[in-house]
Amino acid sequence: MKISTLAMTLLFFSAAAQAAPGPEMQKAIHDGKRLYSHETFGGNGRTCETCHVNGGVGPGKLPDGRSIPSLENAAAIFPRFNPRAKKIVTLEDQIHSCVHGGLQGNSPAYGSEQLVDLVSYVTSLAQGKPLDMDGKPN
């Protein structure tokens, strides 16, 4: 059975429309990106963008010059085992740890609007990426 080009086009746009985040989610993503780019969380003056450049898309650099992977698939690989911590960590745990360690700031509380917004932004970067729990960052 052949599907017409028109039918395929309608199916594509219908699926795309369903995948588009609603206004509340768009706001959380926008607010998360703002926090990601500008908030120091009372720390050492760095932001997430300091190391995870270009909004987290593409490789980043630590202050000592070491390369770090992009965040493009971060939401797709959590939860994952952290060998240094010797436990399973979630995306929330990882963001909490980065703010506390890398930014030397006051990590947003679990369940807080700030943490939810940051998770929403980082998750938006993984839109369409295959789920790969315990996978490796790209």
Secondary structure, 3 states (H helix, E strand, C coil): CCCCHHHHHHHHHHHHHHHCCCHHHHHHHHHHHHHHHHCCCCCCCCCHHHHCCHHHCCCEECCCCCEECCCCCHHHHCCEEECCCCEEECHHHHHHHHHHHCCCCCCCCCCCHHHHHHHHHHHHHCCCCCCCCCCCCC
